[in-house]
Amino acid sequence: MGKKSTLLSRVIGAPYILWAVLFIIVPIGMVAYYAFTDATGAFTFDNMLEIGKYTDTFLLSIWLGLLATVISLVIAYPLAYIIANSGENRQKIMMMLIMLPMWMNFLLRTYSWMTILEDNGFLTTTLNSVLEGAYVILDEAVKILGGGLKKPFEPIHLINTRGAVVLGMVYNFLPYMILPIYTVILKMDRSLIEAAQDLGCNKVQVFKNITIPLSLPGVVSGFTMVFVPSVSTFYISQKLGGTGTTLIGDIIETQFQTANNFHLGASLSFVLMILIFICLAVMNKFSDDDGEVII
Amino acid sequence: MANNEIIKLKNISISFDEEKIIDNMNLYIRDKEFITFLGPSGCGKTTTLRIIAGFLQPDSGEVIFDGKVINDVPPHKRQLNTIFQRYALFPHLNVYENIAFGLRLQKTSEKEIKETVTEMLSLVNLKGFERRNISSLSGGQQQRVAIARALAVKPKILLLDEPLGALDLKLRKDMQVELKNIQKRLGITFIYVTHDQEEALSMSDTIVVMNGGKIQQIGTPLDIYNEPKNAFVADFIGESNIIEGVMRADFWVEMAGNKFKCLDKGFGVDEEVDVVVRPEDVDIVKAEDGMISGKVTSITFKGVHYEIIVEIKGFKWMIQSTDYQEVGSTIGLVIEPDAIHIMKKSEYSGLYGDYSSFSEEFDELSDATVYEDDEE
């Protein structure tokens, strides 16, 4: 591995550089261009000023994205830990089961959640009849005590709620949280765990003092890989969130698809990109600090 | 003697995948001694260490610590600490926190932790390294931090699993002396695992030579070197010529077509035996003055001495001498009675001690495999 790039390495690297320029640098440049120009192509800040109207949407997107990421983390970490510590065959099967849904189309998966969660769907009707039964019993009980429930039973809705959107995010992006955490735990030096036991750690202390701090890099990359697509999604919120839950992704999509205002759409994208970047930078900073600070 | 025992292994056996790694092992270790498990890769020495540390459960047998059976005591509750082959320092903690790790678990006060860490760092000659990151240390420095970390919790026994394997020769020699000094100063038991016979000879009070999951011999370095029990031990510790011989009477052995006076007795008349002659114990004389004579087939300069291979009646002897001998010349050998050691025949007879296939490359190759296997 010489430090000087040889002709060969430059020739081999050329397609990738070309790819990066064409499909990463140029599009970002175009987004920036549209964001700061108006329909005539003149430089303007109007698009940026207009974004103020969407502050709530931005906040909601980040809030739901954050919620989905944290829930994913809570589910993924123990799962990844258990998988990484099980036998080789079981590991293969479990990883297969986690990867399998990813082979199916993302839209299809979200669509099927629509059917599961809809008001006449199996899940909602079952849940409602159970709840109604509980309500009736409770009502009777209160009547015996000489009172009565004030409100009649109201069936719950699953579809077209924020909860459904978060569920969709968690469901779709969970594997991206599991994989990096699993990998980092799997590659952890076993002798570090033995050394910790040797010095007096019981299982819980090993987990707290060794496993968690050493798996932080996996958590950070899992966090990134779930948070970014969750914040910018539009399909999940459209299908599972109904009209009540409009995310920034939906607004951007509208600008490009129906409103035909590329300039506003681009400036929204641009700001979203910067916000995500800031979130991740903060996240990285935290994990770095945790690496230094002990217990 | 008995109340001096700190560790006792009783009928320990363990198998992995049907293969017996340790076969009915019995051993006691005295308090404050430096004991070394010595043997080639796969001999079960590291496994034995891991059983004592508690990382492995024996299939059968008892591990006794200070008179109590500790088979079911988990590693974190055993009063012994391990130095791992690759040091296993915590990469997310600095030197200070690595050494303080065990103390923090014991809820030691911050002041006491600071005192102990400072004391440990000076013990291993790393004063002023408190704030350094583990990744910024050299192999030798990491090794010292590992020692400091294990000793900080004041164990009764320190287990060392090939701790110097990854260091270069010079550093290894220095660390050998230093480890021995630390052991003497602290007065605690060291159980040391190595495949390096020189290391074992120079550091240990007691050496346990192992092969094939069995103890071959237990003794002081001098015993093991001078009075090897069988051909395996004789070959593994130092260089040896192992010649087939017959005991004609007490103090008389016949080998290489000649009768030699020796110091060994108690064998049956005409009993077949293995005779060990160390290469440095043979004197070279003129062909006609020798008890036996042969032709020099090769000579290698080794620094302190020459290594001379001499063929006598089809058997190749190795002789170490400071005098140069011409290849092809015929020389005579004189072997004094105290240079001869007689061993009973064993399963290892005839497998070792002939230098006919001897070559430098071969030696290095087999050393390299020893190393790789041990890494697992």
Chai-1 contact restraints between the chains, C-beta under 6 A:
chainA,res_idxA,chainB,res_idxB,connection_type,confidence,min_distance_angstrom,max_distance_angstrom,comment,restraint_id
A,S191,B,F84,contact,1.0,0.0,6.0,A-B,restraint_1
A,S191,B,A88,contact,1.0,0.0,6.0,A-B,restraint_2
A,L192,B,A88,contact,1.0,0.0,6.0,A-B,restraint_3
A,E194,B,F55,contact,1.0,0.0,6.0,A-B,restraint_4
A,A195,B,A88,contact,1.0,0.0,6.0,A-B,restraint_5
A,Q197,B,P75,contact,1.0,0.0,6.0,A-B,restraint_6
A,Q197,B,H76,contact,1.0,0.0,6.0,A-B,restraint_7
A,D198,B,P75,contact,1.0,0.0,6.0,A-B,restraint_8
A,D198,B,N81,contact,1.0,0.0,6.0,A-B,restraint_9
A,D198,B,T82,contact,1.0,0.0,6.0,A-B,restraint_10
A,L199,B,F101,contact,1.0,0.0,6.0,A-B,restraint_11
A,L199,B,G102,contact,1.0,0.0,6.0,A-B,restraint_12
A,G200,B,H76,contact,1.0,0.0,6.0,A-B,restraint_13
A,G200,B,G102,contact,1.0,0.0,6.0,A-B,restraint_14
A,G200,B,L105,contact,1.0,0.0,6.0,A-B,restraint_15
A,C201,B,H76,contact,1.0,0.0,6.0,A-B,restraint_16
A,N202,B,H76,contact,1.0,0.0,6.0,A-B,restraint_17
A,P213,B,H92,contact,1.0,0.0,6.0,A-B,restraint_18
A,G291,B,H92,contact,1.0,0.0,6.0,A-B,restraint_19
A,I294,B,L93,contact,1.0,0.0,6.0,A-B,restraint_20
A,I294,B,E97,contact,1.0,0.0,6.0,A-B,restraint_21
